[in-house]
């Protein structure tokens, strides 16, 4: 395995990739460089900068990862006319990477089994993190001030742990901190995403949204001061578990509720379980239920007001 240094050995990162063998390392020194593509014939490359504030990727080409088992670390990608970083392959590792001010998503993850840790996405015109693959793990990441939403999850069996979504959305678009979408491929037993220990705060829109998504676990998250609902289950969001979350002071825009369960969410043999949540000081209600209460399961929630008898 060889270490290639940019710009000492090669003037551009793309030149270094072209001349590397699978498993080589590419060290990018401090400076500003054009984007690059890790082609699918160069797996296991280790590409690392000198730190977020020192190694800046900015130019005509986005960063695209098409090879498996790529490591991408310690650099900033910014101001591209598209996504900042697009991961189209599987089993990659992204660590301490920032994506700032891009025209579309900060990170678009289309592959499976990727591990993304301690990364941040801010001031992008679409979502901070757009996850379309399966069995990815997103840990300790920050998504701040993106125009659409913080984390959009549209796949199966993704783990979203200890992340922060703050102040996402815009006055023109009320979006979300975390969104679990209903992918058409997720029917008949799909989804099973796991949101644990995350923070959704001061987003323009809801903190966490299950948009027709099924079989997800939303547990021990902190959801506060979002302009709309803390947690929103839309129609046809079924068999989700909403457990032991702290949901306070949501509805700052004047409407929403702490937990909002739309008509058509749940039902016979597909009830959502809403249990042991601490839901306080939300507007309009702590727990708002549009449909019949018996279409979902409520147990042990600590709250002050609801339009159903579900507060303890």
C-alpha positions, 0 to 999 in steps of 0.5 A: 500500500502506498501513500499519495500526497496531494499536491506534492505527488499529484496536483489534484485529488482526481489524479491521485485516485487515477494513479492509486491502487486499491487499498492505497492512501491519499493524503490531501494537504491544506488548501482548496481543491476541486471535487473528485470521483472515487471510481468503482475500480478503486475500492478500499482507498483511504482519502483524508485531509488535514482537518475541516478548516484546512482541506477544502473541496470546492470547484466544478465537480462534487465528491462522488464515492462509487467504490466500496470500502472507501474511507473519507475523513477530515475535510470540508466540501462546500458550495457545489451546484448539486449535492456536496457528497454523493455515496453510491456504493456500500461499506464506506466510512465517512468521519469528520467531514463537513458539507456546507452551502451546496445547492442540493443535499449536503450528503446523499447516501444511496448505498447500503451498510455505510458508517457516517460518524461525526460529520456535519451538514449546514446551509444546504438548499435541500436536506442535510443528510438524504439517506436512500439506502439500507442498513446505514449507520449515522452517528454523532452527526449535526444537521443545521440550518438546511433549507429543507430538512435535517435527516431524511431517511427513505430506506430500510433498517437504518440506525440513526443515533445521537445526532442533532437536527437544529433550525432546519427549514425555511419560511417558505417550506416548513419541513423537519428535523428527522423524516422517515419516508414511505418508500414504495419498496418498504411495503409488506414488512419494510422499514425498521429504521431505528432513531435513538438518542437524537435531538430535534430542536428549533426546526421550522416544521416538525421535529420527527415525522413518520410520513406513511412509514411503518415498523420504525422505532423512535426511542429516547429522543429529545424533541423541543421548540420545533415550530410544528409538532414534536412527533408527527405520525401521518395517515398510513404510518403503522406499527411504529413504536414511539417510546421514552422520548422527551417532547417539550415546548413544540408548536412554537409557530402556534399549531402542531402538538407534542405528539400528533397522530393523524387520522388513518395512522394505525388501526386494527392489527397495525397499531402504533405504540405510544408509550412512556413519553414525557410530553409537556408544554406543547401547543396545541396539545401534548398529544393530539389524536385525529382518529379513534383513540383505540386505533393505537396503543397508549401506555404510561405517557406523562402529559398534561392535556390530550383530546383522548384519555391517554395522559397519566 
